[in-house]
């Protein structure tokens, strides 16, 4: 039910999900267009894309699940989740072909606004970014 | 707690989210939080949680809908102290 689709979908699989947390994975395709410019000859996933990746899992997918549990799936169809604010620290780089696993934990869920702290790791355990992301459901 | 003290704390709590800092110079009970102070509506939940933490009170979601001005917030908070 996550509305973002290719080429702007950064969730492959949701591994864990309950009322308090979510774990999701995504593997960055080597043919993503942004690698052509970021950077020529040295492709690195932009921080804004990593932030979007975290937000799609931790705010959008998690938020949709919380709305569905609270108000039913019909309510989900009426809302669009918007990204409202974030604070992110970057501590590693993500190359084309890398898989990242994002773990998000709910800080608050109120009036359809969700804030969650998150950590994103490579398969070798390296933390590439962490912080908090927030979003809220608004009528479509 | 005196209403003036509540007012002072409310304004202090709001300040990090105020986009029109000039409006803070003339803030009063009639000052609209969204329209005058230009607080992003998406931040209202953050503001309410900050009110709850600072004053050690609970604010029901339905009460949040009644808060438009600084005075509304001061009145609501004062009633819970």
Backbone of each chain as ProteinMPNN parsed JSONL, in Angstrom:
{"seq_chain_A": "XXXXXXXXXXXXXXXXXXXXXXXXXXXXXXXXXXXXXXXXXXXXXXXXXXXXXXXXXXXXXXXXXXXXXXXXXXXXXXXXXXXXXXXXXXXXXXXXXXXXXXXXXXXXXXXXXXXXXXXXXXXXXXXXXXXXXXXXXXXX", "coords_chain_A": {"N_chain_A": [[0.819, -1.209, 0.0], [2.181, 1.1, 0.049], [2.54, 4.188, -1.49], [4.603, 5.181, -3.121], [6.326, 4.476, -6.076], [8.341, 2.72, -8.589], [10.398, 4.956, -10.472], [10.966, 5.605, -7.838], [10.813, 4.146, -5.535], [11.849, 2.813, -2.57], [11.823, 0.532, -1.009], [12.235, -2.86, -0.639], [11.53, -5.092, 0.849], [9.656, -5.843, 3.755], [10.696, -6.814, 6.783], [10.11, -7.045, 9.489], [7.379, -6.023, 11.532], [5.456, -4.292, 13.793], [3.404, -2.769, 16.359], [5.263, -1.102, 17.441], [7.666, -1.067, 16.044], [9.581, -1.251, 12.935], [11.202, -3.105, 10.366], [12.973, -2.87, 7.432], [14.142, -3.584, 4.097], [16.309, -2.595, 1.399], [17.777, -2.814, -1.784], [20.099, -1.039, -3.565], [19.792, -0.373, -6.871], [22.091, -0.758, -9.521], [21.64, 0.706, -11.768], [20.344, 3.047, -11.151], [19.404, 6.325, -11.975], [20.474, 8.556, -10.709], [23.074, 7.997, -10.029], [24.644, 8.613, -12.168], [25.33, 11.244, -11.983], [26.141, 11.578, -9.39], [28.603, 10.266, -8.029], [30.194, 11.287, -11.102], [31.977, 8.569, -12.259], [32.458, 7.771, -9.701], [30.273, 6.487, -8.14], [27.976, 7.184, -5.586], [25.428, 6.742, -3.227], [23.159, 9.355, -2.85], [22.757, 11.386, 0.092], [20.215, 12.458, 0.495], [18.655, 10.606, -0.773], [19.081, 8.374, 0.803], [17.873, 9.327, 3.099], [15.247, 9.536, 2.16], [14.805, 6.838, 1.691], [14.853, 5.836, 4.301], [12.643, 7.244, 5.273], [10.533, 6.262, 3.701], [10.264, 3.681, 4.674], [10.125, 3.973, 7.509], [8.406, 6.049, 8.077], [6.356, 6.159, 6.04], [5.536, 3.392, 5.319], [5.398, 2.275, 7.91], [3.671, 4.128, 9.102], [1.339, 3.79, 7.559], [0.684, 1.219, 8.35], [0.11, 1.672, 11.045], [-2.084, 3.4, 10.874], [-3.888, 1.665, 9.626], [-4.183, -0.3, 11.577], [-5.311, 1.19, 13.588], [-7.556, 2.489, 12.503], [-8.547, 1.036, 10.392], [-8.358, -0.451, 7.082], [-9.703, 0.978, 5.124], [-9.474, 3.624, 5.878], [-6.839, 4.131, 5.353], [-6.789, 4.407, 2.601], [-7.816, 6.905, 2.306], [-5.933, 8.696, 3.058], [-2.857, 10.496, 2.592], [0.51, 10.09, 3.117], [2.661, 12.502, 4.282], [5.977, 13.703, 4.329], [7.371, 15.283, 7.034], [9.446, 16.308, 8.734], [12.902, 15.993, 9.722], [15.879, 14.672, 11.268], [19.049, 13.88, 10.625], [21.965, 11.928, 10.835], [24.842, 11.2, 9.01], [26.983, 8.473, 8.469], [28.301, 6.718, 6.903], [28.944, 5.344, 3.598], [26.921, 4.434, 0.781], [27.053, 2.227, -1.801], [26.373, 1.562, -5.314], [24.388, -1.334, -5.7], [24.585, -2.115, -3.089], [22.932, -3.434, -0.21], [20.644, -2.122, 2.098], [19.508, -2.125, 5.468], [16.882, -0.952, 7.284], [15.962, 0.02, 10.461], [13.285, 1.041, 12.342], [11.985, 2.746, 15.151], [9.136, 3.553, 16.991], [8.591, 6.824, 18.195], [6.599, 8.706, 18.76], [3.101, 8.555, 18.093], [0.555, 10.272, 17.021], [-2.426, 12.035, 16.481], [-2.373, 11.317, 13.814], [0.235, 11.816, 13.224], [3.493, 10.654, 12.941], [6.48, 9.994, 14.564], [9.662, 8.612, 14.354], [12.605, 6.998, 15.498], [15.523, 6.001, 13.773], [17.799, 3.587, 12.331], [20.115, 2.876, 9.85], [21.641, 0.232, 8.199], [24.381, -1.369, 6.486], [24.839, -4.652, 4.982], [27.091, -5.669, 6.214], [26.959, -4.674, 8.708], [27.735, -2.081, 9.086], [26.858, 1.133, 10.119], [25.134, 3.424, 8.256], [23.527, 5.665, 8.314], [21.581, 7.516, 10.701], [18.96, 8.619, 12.896], [16.098, 10.735, 13.252], [12.884, 10.63, 11.834], [9.901, 12.127, 10.606], [6.408, 12.134, 9.836], [3.127, 12.762, 8.491], [-0.307, 11.799, 8.153], [-2.414, 13.079, 5.712], [-5.518, 14.251, 4.328], [-6.261, 12.893, 1.104]], "CA_chain_A": [[0.0, 0.0, 0.0], [3.051, 2.279, -0.031], [2.224, 4.781, -2.796], [5.789, 5.432, -3.948], [6.613, 3.384, -7.003], [9.529, 2.918, -9.423], [11.76, 4.759, -9.957], [11.16, 6.291, -6.561], [10.404, 3.221, -4.48], [13.082, 2.361, -1.925], [11.556, -0.585, -0.096], [12.065, -4.159, -1.294], [10.908, -6.084, 1.717], [9.484, -5.505, 5.174], [11.049, -8.033, 7.508], [9.434, -7.058, 10.793], [6.437, -4.91, 11.69], [4.422, -4.358, 14.825], [2.965, -1.423, 16.759], [6.379, -0.317, 17.974], [8.856, -0.98, 15.194], [9.568, -1.803, 11.587], [12.508, -3.381, 9.766], [12.772, -2.989, 5.986], [15.386, -3.641, 3.329], [16.303, -2.132, 0.013], [19.048, -2.929, -2.502], [20.199, 0.052, -4.551], [20.101, -0.857, -8.217], [23.251, -0.082, -10.106], [21.233, 1.569, -12.882], [19.638, 4.265, -10.734], [19.88, 7.445, -12.788], [21.218, 9.577, -9.954], [24.505, 7.652, -9.928], [25.386, 9.213, -13.293], [25.832, 12.557, -11.598], [26.528, 11.619, -7.974], [29.359, 11.261, -8.782], [30.722, 10.633, -12.309], [33.145, 7.732, -12.006], [32.518, 7.4, -8.275], [28.865, 6.54, -7.725], [27.629, 7.074, -4.161], [24.013, 7.071, -3.038], [23.004, 10.656, -2.181], [22.167, 11.388, 1.433], [18.765, 12.715, 0.44], [18.001, 9.347, -1.152], [19.087, 7.532, 2.01], [16.832, 9.87, 3.978], [13.978, 9.111, 1.574], [14.699, 5.391, 1.925], [14.444, 5.677, 5.699], [11.292, 7.783, 5.46], [9.529, 5.373, 3.097], [10.045, 2.547, 5.578], [9.872, 4.302, 8.915], [7.257, 6.958, 8.166], [5.235, 5.812, 5.148], [5.046, 2.02, 5.525], [5.033, 2.123, 9.331], [2.49, 4.965, 9.338], [0.189, 3.13, 6.942], [0.332, 0.092, 9.216], [-0.505, 2.182, 12.274], [-3.426, 3.879, 10.521], [-4.73, 0.493, 9.353], [-4.503, -0.956, 12.848], [-6.116, 2.086, 14.414], [-8.817, 2.933, 11.885], [-8.976, 0.147, 9.329], [-7.703, -0.253, 5.776], [-10.414, 2.002, 4.345], [-8.935, 4.927, 6.251], [-5.549, 4.259, 4.671], [-7.047, 4.867, 1.234], [-8.218, 8.315, 2.329], [-4.828, 9.529, 3.516], [-1.563, 10.497, 1.938], [1.519, 10.385, 4.136], [3.647, 13.487, 3.871], [7.212, 13.761, 5.105], [7.288, 16.606, 7.645], [10.704, 16.825, 9.274], [13.864, 14.943, 10.047], [17.233, 15.015, 11.712], [19.777, 12.687, 10.196], [23.436, 11.921, 10.834], [25.388, 10.245, 8.053], [28.238, 7.942, 9.002], [28.888, 5.767, 5.966], [28.498, 5.512, 2.219], [26.2, 3.311, 0.17], [27.44, 2.114, -3.208], [25.418, 0.821, -6.141], [24.365, -2.765, -5.407], [24.533, -2.362, -1.637], [21.625, -3.577, 0.439], [20.554, -1.487, 3.416], [18.408, -2.548, 6.337], [16.478, 0.174, 8.126], [15.143, -0.321, 11.623], [12.644, 2.231, 12.902], [11.24, 2.551, 16.404], [8.193, 4.649, 17.199], [8.756, 7.749, 19.322], [5.202, 9.0, 19.087], [2.078, 8.407, 17.049], [-0.513, 11.079, 17.586], [-3.142, 12.85, 15.491], [-1.878, 10.849, 12.511], [1.643, 12.161, 13.019], [4.411, 9.617, 13.42], [7.927, 10.25, 14.613], [10.383, 7.392, 14.701], [14.055, 7.022, 15.388], [15.897, 4.924, 12.872], [19.2, 3.308, 12.042], [20.237, 2.171, 8.577], [22.912, -0.488, 8.177], [24.741, -2.258, 5.387], [24.812, -6.057, 5.388], [28.22, -5.972, 7.108], [26.701, -4.07, 10.014], [28.116, -0.669, 9.119], [25.754, 2.1, 10.182], [25.356, 4.471, 7.253], [22.879, 6.877, 8.806], [20.649, 7.322, 11.807], [18.321, 9.879, 13.282], [14.655, 10.708, 13.442], [12.08, 11.114, 10.714], [8.488, 12.293, 10.967], [5.466, 12.386, 8.759], [1.748, 12.691, 8.953], [-1.313, 11.492, 7.16], [-3.326, 14.172, 5.392], [-6.517, 13.792, 3.35], [-5.79, 12.921, -0.29]], "C_chain_A": [[0.857, 1.264, 0.0], [2.895, 2.894, -1.415], [3.433, 5.014, -3.69], [6.104, 4.199, -4.806], [7.882, 3.691, -7.786], [9.35, 4.137, -10.319], [12.019, 5.425, -8.618], [10.64, 5.441, -5.415], [11.666, 2.622, -3.876], [12.813, 1.373, -0.787], [11.43, -1.842, -0.951], [11.223, -5.089, -0.442], [10.768, -5.533, 3.138], [9.666, -6.796, 5.966], [10.303, -8.166, 8.824], [8.518, -5.843, 10.878], [5.487, -5.207, 12.843], [4.086, -2.931, 15.249], [4.118, -0.522, 17.177], [7.547, -0.159, 17.02], [8.635, -1.573, 13.81], [11.011, -2.058, 11.158], [12.27, -3.63, 8.275], [14.118, -2.977, 5.273], [15.187, -3.036, 1.948], [17.706, -2.31, -0.568], [19.075, -1.879, -3.606], [20.658, -0.502, -5.896], [21.258, -0.056, -8.81], [22.856, 0.872, -11.233], [20.381, 2.763, -12.446], [20.256, 5.474, -11.444], [20.751, 8.424, -12.003], [22.702, 9.254, -9.819], [25.332, 8.278, -11.065], [26.009, 10.543, -12.893], [26.378, 12.625, -10.183], [27.328, 10.374, -7.631], [29.93, 10.561, -10.014], [32.009, 9.849, -12.0], [33.272, 7.256, -10.573], [31.112, 7.42, -7.686], [28.655, 6.271, -6.233], [26.164, 7.481, -4.012], [23.878, 8.397, -2.284], [22.34, 10.529, -0.806], [20.672, 11.627, 1.42], [18.005, 11.448, 0.044], [17.99, 8.371, 0.028], [18.01, 8.003, 2.989], [15.451, 9.458, 3.473], [13.742, 7.617, 1.822], [14.237, 5.121, 3.353], [12.996, 6.108, 5.876], [10.23, 6.861, 4.858], [9.228, 4.185, 4.013], [9.444, 2.999, 6.899], [8.684, 5.249, 9.094], [6.09, 6.45, 7.321], [4.689, 4.41, 5.445], [4.572, 1.816, 6.964], [3.754, 2.914, 9.628], [1.233, 4.341, 8.76], [-0.28, 1.968, 7.83], [-0.374, 0.571, 10.479], [-1.91, 2.716, 12.008], [-4.369, 2.694, 10.325], [-5.141, -0.201, 10.653], [-5.467, -0.119, 13.682], [-7.505, 2.32, 13.823], [-9.31, 2.043, 10.75], [-8.361, 0.512, 7.987], [-8.397, 0.818, 4.933], [-9.857, 3.399, 4.629], [-7.607, 5.181, 5.546], [-5.737, 4.849, 3.278], [-7.365, 6.36, 1.178], [-7.054, 9.256, 2.615], [-3.601, 9.403, 2.624], [-0.542, 10.865, 3.014], [2.515, 11.387, 3.586], [4.804, 13.495, 4.866], [7.263, 15.17, 5.708], [8.628, 17.154, 8.131], [11.626, 15.668, 9.612], [15.145, 15.529, 10.617], [18.058, 13.758, 11.48], [21.29, 12.902, 10.295], [23.892, 10.853, 9.854], [26.762, 9.781, 8.524], [28.888, 6.927, 8.074], [28.359, 6.019, 4.572], [27.828, 4.237, 1.716], [26.498, 3.323, -1.322], [26.337, 1.412, -4.005], [25.522, -0.679, -5.85], [24.319, -3.093, -3.933], [23.09, -2.545, -1.186], [21.679, -2.892, 1.799], [19.336, -2.036, 4.159], [18.118, -1.406, 7.302], [15.576, -0.326, 9.244], [14.591, 0.972, 12.213], [11.875, 1.882, 14.156], [10.386, 3.783, 16.687], [8.575, 5.511, 18.394], [7.395, 8.272, 19.753], [4.336, 8.826, 17.847], [0.839, 9.105, 17.579], [-1.124, 11.961, 16.513], [-2.602, 12.574, 14.089], [-0.458, 11.341, 12.202], [2.507, 11.097, 13.683], [5.825, 10.167, 13.444], [8.601, 8.973, 15.065], [11.874, 7.64, 14.609], [14.458, 5.844, 14.517], [17.413, 4.766, 12.809], [19.22, 2.502, 10.754], [21.62, 1.539, 8.498], [23.107, -1.213, 6.859], [24.727, -3.695, 5.905], [25.97, -6.422, 6.312], [28.086, -5.319, 8.475], [27.093, -2.611, 10.122], [26.874, 0.224, 9.15], [26.04, 3.21, 9.185], [24.636, 5.767, 7.601], [21.898, 6.514, 9.913], [20.036, 8.67, 12.153], [16.849, 9.692, 13.546], [13.976, 11.242, 12.189], [10.62, 11.164, 11.162], [7.651, 12.51, 9.721], [4.061, 12.319, 9.307], [0.796, 12.406, 7.799], [-2.245, 12.678, 6.967], [-4.344, 13.65, 4.371], [-5.979, 13.914, 1.925], [-6.5, 14.003, -1.073]], "O_chain_A": [[0.327, 2.374, -0.044], [3.093, 2.208, -2.417], [3.29, 5.04, -4.912], [6.139, 3.065, -4.33], [8.441, 4.782, -7.67], [8.27, 4.339, -10.873], [13.156, 5.768, -8.297], [10.092, 5.96, -4.442], [12.461, 1.999, -4.578], [13.483, 1.383, 0.245], [10.619, -1.891, -1.876], [10.329, -5.777, -0.934], [11.656, -4.847, 3.644], [8.89, -7.742, 5.831], [9.912, -9.264, 9.222], [8.838, -4.772, 10.362], [4.807, -6.233, 12.863], [4.453, -1.981, 14.556], [3.956, 0.696, 17.256], [8.339, 0.774, 17.159], [7.663, -2.282, 13.551], [11.923, -1.322, 11.536], [11.472, -4.488, 7.9], [15.101, -2.434, 5.777], [14.081, -2.974, 1.412], [18.7, -1.994, 0.086], [18.195, -1.835, -4.465], [21.764, -1.026, -6.03], [21.37, 1.154, -8.618], [23.637, 1.744, -11.613], [19.763, 3.419, -13.285], [21.477, 5.617, -11.502], [21.656, 9.045, -12.561], [23.504, 10.141, -9.525], [26.545, 8.45, -10.946], [27.068, 10.925, -13.39], [27.008, 13.614, -9.807], [26.783, 9.478, -6.988], [30.133, 9.348, -9.979], [32.997, 10.417, -11.536], [34.12, 6.416, -10.272], [30.794, 8.258, -6.843], [29.106, 5.256, -5.7], [25.724, 8.461, -4.612], [24.428, 8.542, -1.193], [21.479, 9.677, -0.586], [19.941, 11.067, 2.237], [16.866, 11.236, 0.463], [17.022, 7.638, 0.231], [17.328, 7.196, 3.621], [14.586, 9.076, 4.261], [12.626, 7.193, 2.123], [13.356, 4.295, 3.592], [12.214, 5.43, 6.543], [9.154, 6.694, 5.432], [8.085, 3.741, 4.113], [8.415, 2.495, 7.348], [8.036, 5.248, 10.14], [4.97, 6.322, 7.816], [3.515, 4.26, 5.783], [3.499, 1.265, 7.208], [2.864, 2.425, 10.324], [0.178, 4.359, 9.396], [-1.477, 1.765, 8.03], [-1.338, -0.047, 10.931], [-2.818, 2.513, 12.813], [-5.506, 2.711, 10.796], [-6.283, -0.63, 10.811], [-6.325, -0.651, 14.387], [-8.502, 2.347, 14.545], [-10.388, 2.281, 10.205], [-7.903, 1.636, 7.782], [-7.756, 1.486, 4.123], [-9.779, 4.243, 3.736], [-7.293, 6.316, 5.187], [-4.947, 5.681, 2.831], [-7.206, 7.0, 0.139], [-7.171, 10.468, 2.437], [-3.347, 8.372, 2.001], [-0.722, 11.845, 3.737], [3.139, 11.153, 2.551], [4.621, 13.318, 6.071], [7.205, 16.153, 4.969], [8.911, 18.34, 7.958], [11.195, 14.525, 9.766], [15.441, 16.714, 10.464], [17.796, 12.708, 12.067], [21.811, 13.939, 9.883], [23.386, 9.731, 9.868], [27.598, 10.59, 8.928], [29.914, 6.339, 8.418], [27.437, 6.811, 4.381], [28.127, 3.129, 2.161], [26.23, 4.305, -2.015], [25.473, 0.75, -3.43], [26.623, -1.222, -5.764], [24.041, -4.233, -3.56], [22.166, -1.912, -1.697], [22.636, -3.059, 2.554], [18.304, -2.359, 3.572], [18.995, -0.956, 8.038], [14.571, -0.998, 9.009], [15.347, 1.885, 12.543], [11.198, 0.856, 14.222], [10.868, 4.914, 16.626], [8.851, 4.995, 19.477], [7.067, 8.288, 20.939], [4.801, 8.94, 16.713], [0.158, 8.597, 18.47], [-0.403, 12.568, 15.721], [-2.405, 13.489, 13.29], [-0.01, 11.287, 11.057], [2.277, 10.701, 14.826], [6.302, 10.734, 12.462], [8.176, 8.332, 16.026], [12.345, 8.393, 13.757], [13.798, 4.805, 14.528], [18.182, 5.656, 13.17], [18.442, 1.563, 10.584], [22.636, 2.204, 8.699], [22.148, -1.616, 6.2], [24.617, -3.931, 7.109], [25.866, -7.362, 7.1], [28.995, -5.403, 9.302], [26.817, -1.966, 11.134], [25.969, 0.09, 8.327], [27.08, 3.865, 9.265], [25.087, 6.849, 7.224], [21.455, 5.373, 10.037], [20.536, 9.721, 11.751], [16.407, 8.638, 14.003], [14.45, 12.193, 11.568], [10.171, 10.359, 11.978], [8.128, 13.001, 8.698], [3.832, 11.88, 10.434], [1.064, 12.729, 6.642], [-2.795, 13.216, 7.928], [-4.054, 12.708, 3.633], [-5.328, 14.9, 1.578], [-6.236, 14.179, -2.262]]}, "seq_chain_B": "XXXXXXXXXXXXXXXXXXXXXXXXXXXXXXXXXXXXXXXXXXXXXXXXXXXXXXXXXXXXXXXXXXXXXXXXXXXXXXXXX", "coords_chain_B": {"N_chain_B": [[-0.202, 28.879, 39.441], [0.658, 31.937, 37.961], [-1.123, 33.507, 35.283], [0.415, 35.038, 33.597], [2.916, 33.897, 33.858], [2.465, 31.392, 32.775], [1.932, 32.176, 30.175], [4.428, 33.253, 29.458], [5.995, 30.955, 29.504], [4.7, 29.435, 27.566], [5.207, 30.922, 25.237], [7.984, 30.719, 25.159], [8.247, 27.976, 24.747], [7.065, 27.742, 22.24], [8.805, 29.171, 20.636], [11.106, 27.839, 19.235], [9.833, 26.84, 16.957], [8.779, 28.953, 15.631], [8.437, 30.786, 12.706], [8.271, 33.4, 11.923], [10.071, 35.447, 13.4], [9.994, 38.101, 14.049], [7.383, 38.553, 14.777], [7.284, 37.681, 17.328], [8.025, 39.74, 18.931], [5.805, 41.245, 19.397], [4.045, 39.561, 20.594], [0.987, 38.31, 21.896], [-2.026, 37.53, 23.751], [-3.875, 37.275, 21.741], [-2.486, 36.523, 19.557], [-2.163, 34.581, 16.702], [-1.205, 31.259, 16.395], [-0.52, 29.766, 14.107], [-1.027, 31.498, 11.9], [0.03, 34.057, 12.553], [2.489, 33.667, 13.935], [3.542, 31.883, 12.221], [3.999, 29.18, 12.61], [4.6, 25.947, 11.49], [1.931, 23.915, 10.535], [2.244, 21.188, 10.626], [3.832, 20.858, 12.739], [2.371, 21.095, 15.018], [1.675, 18.952, 16.657], [4.13, 18.395, 17.808], [4.458, 20.726, 19.276], [2.336, 20.545, 21.096], [3.052, 18.248, 22.525], [5.371, 19.201, 23.668], [4.283, 21.178, 25.326], [2.905, 19.493, 27.09], [5.008, 18.072, 28.259], [6.529, 20.122, 29.435], [4.778, 21.382, 31.216], [3.867, 19.275, 32.621], [1.377, 17.987, 32.114], [-1.623, 16.537, 30.625], [-2.904, 16.713, 27.38], [-5.825, 16.445, 25.671], [-6.512, 15.112, 22.425], [-8.783, 16.178, 21.182], [-8.984, 18.618, 22.404], [-6.857, 19.957, 21.357], [-7.674, 20.834, 18.885], [-9.035, 23.119, 19.489], [-7.213, 25.046, 19.959], [-6.042, 27.915, 18.764], [-4.902, 30.414, 19.118], [-2.262, 32.033, 21.023], [-3.352, 32.722, 23.436], [-5.444, 30.867, 23.62], [-3.977, 28.558, 24.095], [-2.753, 29.215, 26.516], [-4.988, 29.475, 28.18], [-6.074, 26.881, 28.061], [-3.966, 25.357, 29.14], [-3.669, 26.549, 31.653], [-6.048, 25.806, 32.866], [-5.564, 23.224, 33.46], [-3.67, 23.104, 35.377]], "CA_chain_B": [[0.737, 29.603, 38.581], [0.062, 33.12, 37.346], [-1.323, 33.373, 33.837], [1.547, 35.666, 32.901], [4.015, 32.933, 33.84], [2.084, 30.383, 31.769], [2.117, 32.852, 28.87], [5.863, 33.353, 29.198], [6.502, 29.607, 29.186], [4.115, 29.03, 26.276], [5.95, 31.598, 24.168], [9.324, 30.127, 25.138], [8.119, 26.645, 24.131], [6.748, 27.92, 20.814], [9.858, 29.894, 19.911], [11.899, 27.095, 18.244], [9.061, 26.523, 15.745], [8.275, 30.199, 15.053], [9.147, 31.164, 11.474], [8.304, 34.857, 11.858], [10.598, 35.83, 14.711], [9.583, 39.469, 14.315], [6.07, 38.53, 15.41], [7.456, 37.387, 18.758], [8.203, 41.002, 19.652], [4.479, 41.78, 19.75], [3.161, 38.432, 20.883], [-0.018, 38.534, 22.932], [-3.013, 36.451, 23.863], [-4.623, 37.151, 20.487], [-1.579, 36.116, 18.476], [-2.494, 33.276, 16.135], [0.024, 30.457, 16.369], [-0.172, 29.388, 12.726], [-1.082, 32.609, 10.937], [0.892, 35.183, 12.939], [3.848, 33.202, 14.254], [3.96, 31.057, 11.09], [4.394, 27.83, 13.002], [4.141, 24.941, 10.525], [0.847, 23.119, 11.131], [2.738, 19.825, 10.842], [4.583, 20.85, 13.999], [1.483, 21.311, 16.153], [1.777, 17.823, 17.587], [5.373, 18.606, 18.553], [4.201, 21.807, 20.225], [1.462, 20.032, 22.161], [3.849, 17.332, 23.355], [6.274, 20.057, 24.449], [3.444, 21.749, 26.4], [2.641, 18.435, 28.07], [6.25, 17.754, 28.995], [6.987, 21.262, 30.222], [3.84, 21.681, 32.311], [3.497, 17.994, 33.234], [-0.075, 17.833, 31.974], [-2.035, 15.804, 29.422], [-3.835, 17.483, 26.554], [-6.572, 15.538, 24.794], [-6.44, 15.5, 21.019], [-9.922, 17.035, 20.807], [-8.701, 19.973, 22.916], [-5.856, 20.586, 20.477], [-8.395, 21.491, 17.792], [-9.557, 24.41, 19.962], [-6.102, 25.972, 20.18], [-5.641, 28.699, 17.597], [-4.069, 31.545, 19.539], [-1.444, 31.861, 22.227], [-4.291, 32.789, 24.553], [-6.135, 29.566, 23.712], [-3.043, 27.619, 24.724], [-2.577, 29.628, 27.914], [-6.23, 29.145, 28.883], [-6.17, 25.426, 28.156], [-2.944, 24.873, 30.071], [-3.967, 27.067, 32.998], [-7.166, 25.036, 33.409], [-5.094, 21.886, 33.833], [-2.62, 23.208, 36.403]], "C_chain_B": [[0.016, 30.787, 37.924], [-0.053, 32.934, 35.827], [-0.151, 33.971, 33.051], [2.745, 34.716, 32.817], [3.743, 31.82, 32.823], [2.35, 30.933, 30.372], [3.609, 32.882, 28.5], [6.436, 31.998, 28.799], [5.96, 29.107, 27.858], [4.908, 29.646, 25.124], [7.352, 31.007, 24.038], [9.292, 28.746, 24.452], [7.883, 26.771, 22.626], [7.941, 28.408, 19.997], [10.666, 29.061, 18.904], [11.168, 26.825, 16.928], [8.534, 27.775, 15.04], [9.108, 30.594, 13.838], [9.218, 32.687, 11.305], [8.753, 35.388, 13.218], [10.222, 37.258, 15.072], [8.251, 39.525, 15.049], [6.181, 38.264, 16.903], [7.559, 38.673, 19.579], [6.866, 41.559, 20.136], [3.502, 40.675, 20.143], [2.23, 38.76, 22.046], [-1.019, 37.397, 22.932], [-3.756, 36.216, 22.551], [-3.755, 36.666, 19.321], [-1.918, 34.709, 18.003], [-1.205, 32.481, 15.905], [0.442, 30.126, 14.927], [-0.052, 30.611, 11.818], [-0.122, 33.745, 11.269], [2.341, 34.741, 13.187], [4.416, 32.31, 13.166], [4.547, 29.719, 11.528], [3.797, 26.86, 11.985], [3.083, 24.057, 11.19], [1.283, 21.681, 11.409], [3.517, 19.709, 12.149], [3.689, 20.99, 15.232], [1.547, 20.176, 17.165], [3.037, 17.957, 18.437], [5.17, 19.659, 19.64], [3.379, 21.291, 21.41], [2.233, 19.098, 23.095], [4.83, 18.127, 24.224], [5.512, 20.73, 25.592], [3.241, 20.703, 27.507], [3.876, 18.151, 28.924], [6.631, 18.892, 29.934], [6.087, 21.521, 31.431], [3.399, 20.427, 33.065], [1.976, 17.821, 33.275], [-0.344, 16.923, 30.779], [-3.07, 16.637, 28.681], [-4.508, 16.52, 25.581], [-6.528, 16.058, 23.354], [-7.589, 16.426, 20.612], [-9.739, 18.464, 21.322], [-7.715, 20.709, 22.006], [-6.547, 21.365, 19.357], [-8.918, 22.874, 18.183], [-8.457, 25.459, 20.125], [-5.701, 26.639, 18.866], [-4.657, 29.804, 17.972], [-3.21, 31.176, 20.748], [-2.353, 31.856, 23.452], [-5.065, 31.497, 24.738], [-5.249, 28.553, 24.441], [-2.88, 27.932, 26.201], [-3.815, 29.239, 28.732], [-6.356, 27.64, 29.107], [-5.194, 24.882, 29.197], [-3.264, 25.303, 31.491], [-5.069, 26.248, 33.668], [-6.727, 23.672, 33.911], [-4.047, 21.905, 34.948], [-3.224, 23.184, 37.801]], "O_chain_B": [[-1.09, 30.646, 37.402], [0.789, 32.303, 35.188], [0.221, 33.475, 31.988], [3.491, 34.727, 31.837], [4.642, 31.366, 32.115], [2.911, 30.256, 29.511], [3.987, 32.572, 27.37], [7.252, 31.898, 27.883], [6.667, 28.436, 27.106], [5.238, 28.963, 24.154], [7.848, 30.818, 22.927], [10.189, 28.4, 23.683], [8.433, 26.003, 21.837], [8.067, 28.094, 18.814], [10.896, 29.541, 17.794], [11.806, 26.606, 15.898], [7.916, 27.678, 13.98], [10.33, 30.722, 13.926], [10.109, 33.202, 10.63], [7.933, 35.733, 14.07], [10.138, 37.602, 16.251], [8.012, 40.431, 15.847], [5.267, 38.589, 17.661], [7.227, 38.695, 20.764], [6.8, 42.252, 21.151], [2.286, 40.838, 20.037], [2.62, 39.389, 23.03], [-0.87, 36.421, 22.197], [-4.212, 35.106, 22.276], [-4.26, 36.429, 18.223], [-1.957, 33.767, 18.794], [-0.251, 32.971, 15.302], [1.621, 30.203, 14.583], [0.91, 30.739, 11.06], [0.477, 34.332, 10.369], [3.287, 35.366, 12.707], [5.608, 32.004, 13.164], [5.468, 29.194, 10.903], [2.613, 26.951, 11.661], [3.309, 23.516, 12.272], [0.759, 21.031, 12.314], [3.824, 18.609, 12.607], [4.183, 21.003, 16.36], [1.482, 20.401, 18.374], [3.021, 17.671, 19.634], [5.641, 19.51, 20.767], [3.69, 21.568, 22.568], [2.075, 19.162, 24.314], [5.086, 17.766, 25.373], [6.032, 20.842, 26.702], [3.385, 20.996, 28.694], [3.791, 18.01, 30.144], [7.009, 18.661, 31.082], [6.564, 21.835, 32.521], [2.644, 20.513, 34.034], [1.384, 17.549, 34.32], [0.563, 16.58, 30.021], [-3.991, 17.192, 29.282], [-3.846, 15.866, 24.775], [-6.508, 17.263, 23.105], [-7.406, 17.34, 19.808], [-10.276, 19.408, 20.744], [-7.745, 21.935, 21.906], [-6.07, 22.418, 18.934], [-9.209, 23.701, 17.319], [-8.743, 26.625, 20.397], [-5.106, 26.018, 17.986], [-3.709, 30.088, 17.24], [-3.414, 30.148, 21.394], [-2.149, 31.082, 24.387], [-5.317, 31.072, 25.866], [-5.717, 27.796, 25.291], [-2.868, 27.029, 27.038], [-3.692, 28.732, 29.847], [-6.699, 27.187, 30.2], [-5.557, 24.051, 30.03], [-3.145, 24.511, 32.426], [-5.037, 26.022, 34.877], [-7.432, 23.035, 34.694], [-3.595, 20.855, 35.404], [-2.496, 23.262, 38.79]]}, "name": "protein", "num_of_chains": 2, "seq": "XXXXXXXXXXXXXXXXXXXXXXXXXXXXXXXXXXXXXXXXXXXXXXXXXXXXXXXXXXXXXXXXXXXXXXXXXXXXXXXXXXXXXXXXXXXXXXXXXXXXXXXXXXXXXXXXXXXXXXXXXXXXXXXXXXXXXXXXXXXXXXXXXXXXXXXXXXXXXXXXXXXXXXXXXXXXXXXXXXXXXXXXXXXXXXXXXXXXXXXXXXXXXXXXXXXXXXXXXXXXX"}
